[in-house]
Amino acid sequence: MTATATPVPQRRLPRFGFHTHNERLHGRLAMLGFMALLGVEWFLGHGLLVTP
């Protein structure tokens, strides 16, 4: 009798949900947006939601 290895099922990547590429892209865009917001507030001298 010969020993055979148990086949390991191949997992397919889901087409929805969290993916590292998308999460990295959205994180970088969020950082850029936050830095742009800080730059605008520094340039204006007050927050965007505050009337001067």
C-alpha positions as CSV (number, residue, x, y, z in Angstrom):
1,M,0.0,0.0,0.0
2,T,1.4,3.4,-0.9
3,A,0.9,6.6,1.0
4,T,-0.6,9.5,-0.9
5,A,-0.7,13.1,0.2
6,T,-4.1,14.6,1.0
7,P,-4.9,17.2,-1.7
8,V,-5.0,20.7,-0.5
9,P,-7.9,22.7,-1.9
10,Q,-7.0,25.8,-3.9
11,R,-8.6,28.9,-2.5
12,R,-9.9,31.5,-5.0
13,L,-9.6,35.1,-4.1
14,P,-12.9,36.8,-3.5
15,R,-14.1,39.4,-5.9
16,F,-15.4,41.6,-3.1
17,G,-14.3,42.7,0.3
18,F,-11.0,43.9,1.6
19,H,-8.0,43.6,-0.7
20,T,-4.5,44.9,0.2
21,H,-4.1,46.9,-3.0
22,N,-7.4,48.7,-2.5
23,E,-6.8,49.3,1.2
24,R,-3.4,50.8,0.5
25,L,-4.7,53.0,-2.2
26,H,-7.6,54.3,-0.1
27,G,-5.3,54.9,2.9
28,R,-2.9,56.9,0.8
29,L,-5.8,59.0,-0.7
30,A,-7.1,59.6,2.8
31,M,-3.7,60.8,3.9
32,L,-3.4,63.1,0.9
33,G,-6.9,64.5,1.6
34,F,-6.2,65.1,5.2
35,M,-2.9,66.9,4.4
36,A,-4.7,69.0,1.8
37,L,-7.4,69.9,4.4
38,L,-4.6,71.0,6.9
39,G,-3.0,73.1,4.1
40,V,-6.2,74.8,3.3
41,E,-7.0,75.6,6.9
42,W,-3.4,76.9,7.4
43,F,-3.8,79.1,4.3
44,L,-7.2,80.5,5.3
45,G,-6.2,80.9,9.0
46,H,-9.4,79.2,10.2
47,G,-11.3,75.9,9.8
48,L,-13.5,75.3,6.7
49,L,-16.7,75.0,8.8
50,V,-16.0,78.2,10.8
51,T,-17.2,81.5,9.3
52,P,-14.5,84.2,9.7
